[in-house]
Each structure stands twice: as C-alpha cells, then as structure tokens.
Amino acid sequence: MAVSATLAMAAKARELKQEGRDIIGLSLGEPDFNVPDFIKEAAKLKGGSKEPGRSIAGSITKKQAEEIATQKMKDLNAHDLEQAVKIIAGSARSMGIEVKD
C-alpha cells in the first residue's frame, strides 16, 4: 500500500518541528484508524447511540480516553497527548458515549 501524501507531509512537518524549525501544520490527516472500535470496546458496547446528542449509550473514563489516544497517537493529527484525548473524546461524544473524569 502506498504511503498517503497527507500523512507523509504531516510526518515531515513533525520532523522539521522536532529539529527546531517554526512549522505550522495545516493538514487534517486521514481518519483511517479504528478509534470507534476502541471506544466501543472500552465502553463495553456493540455500538454507539442511535440518537447521539439526545441519548447516551454508555461512558468511558478519561483514563480510558488517554489510553486510546496513546495507542492511536501516530494516527491522530495531534501535537500532544492532551490534544489527542480531545479528539478521542469528540469521537466518543459523536457516538453518544460520555467521557467521565
């Protein structure tokens, strides 16, 4: 499988930033990762809410969101773990799954 141009560009930007260069990342990334599966597994659910935003299907803890973010960090368009956790929490909310402290 060929490397995605978007992911290659994001990787190059991270590399240049680590070298100390001033880089502004504008890539959105490519969501080719199975975060919903990790969220469903953590919440012990087969699926999300049939009405996200209206009914809650279940919940995960912030610690579980951090564990998922750590596992999927390289696939997420995040500069640090805190941003990655916010992405995971947003995915969970869009599935009708709460993230509790």
Secondary structure in CASP SS format (residue, H / E / C, confidence):
PFRMAT SS
TARGET T0000
AUTHOR 0000-0000-0000
METHOD secondary structure of the structure
MODEL  1
M C 1.00
A C 1.00
V C 1.00
S C 1.00
A H 1.00
T H 1.00
L H 1.00
A H 1.00
M H 1.00
A H 1.00
A H 1.00
K H 1.00
A H 1.00
R H 1.00
E H 1.00
L H 1.00
K H 1.00
Q H 1.00
E C 1.00
G C 1.00
R C 1.00
D C 1.00
I C 1.00
I C 1.00
G C 1.00
L C 1.00
S C 1.00
L C 1.00
G C 1.00
E C 1.00
P C 1.00
D C 1.00
F C 1.00
N C 1.00
V H 1.00
P H 1.00
D H 1.00
F H 1.00
I H 1.00
K H 1.00
E H 1.00
A H 1.00
A H 1.00
K C 1.00
L C 1.00
K C 1.00
G C 1.00
G C 1.00
S C 1.00
K C 1.00
E C 1.00
P C 1.00
G C 1.00
R C 1.00
S C 1.00
I C 1.00
A C 1.00
G E 1.00
S E 1.00
I E 1.00
T E 1.00
K H 1.00
K H 1.00
Q H 1.00
A H 1.00
E H 1.00
E H 1.00
I H 1.00
A H 1.00
T H 1.00
Q H 1.00
K H 1.00
M H 1.00
K H 1.00
D H 1.00
L C 1.00
N C 1.00
A C 1.00
H C 1.00
D C 1.00
L H 1.00
E H 1.00
Q H 1.00
A H 1.00
V H 1.00
K H 1.00
I H 1.00
I H 1.00
A H 1.00
G H 1.00
S H 1.00
A H 1.00
R H 1.00
S H 1.00
M C 1.00
G C 1.00
I E 1.00
E E 1.00
V E 1.00
K E 1.00
D C 1.00
END
